[in-house]
């Protein structure tokens, strides 16, 4: 699996990166066995909201996860993966 992204540069000045990553770890614990790519499609815990949109199947997939704070994106990560042939 490959990843690209993280805390958005413009958010680093107004947000605590440690709090964002702590929230991300909690969101990732709520993923499902049916879609084990990252976290759930949606997860909220005041003041953050997490979303993950995945396309494809386990053999070839890609997606985008995002964390927002008060409606503004503070974290974005693109991911992709699949079976090696």
N, C-alpha and C positions, 0 to 999 in steps of 0.2 A: 504494500500500500504506500502511496506517495501523498505528501501533504505540501501545501504552499499557503502561507498566510499567517495570521495571528492578530494581535491587537493593532487596530488601525492607527497609523501615525498621528492623525489629527485628534484621536481620542486619548493619546498618552498623556497629554497635558492636563486633561480634565477628569481622568478616570484612574483608579488604582488598578494597575495591571494584576497585582496579586489577588485582588477581589474578583476580577474577571476570570482568571484562571482557576480560582477556587470554585467559582460557580460552574465553570465548564466541567470540572471534574465531577461535580454533583450531577450535572445534566447527563454526562456520559454513562453514569451508573444506571440510568433509566432506559438504556437501549434494549432492544428485544432480540431474542434468538432468531426470530423470523427475518429481521433486517439488522445484522450485526455490524454494519459498516461503521457507524459512529454512534451518536445518541438518538433519542426519539425524534419524531417529526416536530414535536413541540414540547417545551418544558418551561415553566415559569416559577420564579421564586423572587419575590420583591427584593430589589428593584429591577432585576434582570429578566429578559426573555430570551430563550434559545430556540432556534429552528434549524432543521436539517432537511434538505431536499436531495434525495438520491434518485438516480436514473440507472437502469440496467439491472442485471441480476448478479449473483455472487461471482459468477465466472468472469464478468466484465462490468464494472460499475464506476460511476463518478458522481460527485455531488458537491454541495455548498452548504456549510454550516455558518450560522450568523448568531451573534449575541447583540441584543439592543439594550440600551439603558435610556429610559424615558423616550422611547420611540426612535432614538438615534443609534445607528450601528457603531459599536465600539470594537467588534471582533469579526473577522471573516476568514474562513479557511476553505480552500478547495481541496478535495481529495479524490483519489482514483485508485483502482486496484482490480484484482481479478486473479484467476488461476494462471500459474506459469505453465507454459507448454513446452 
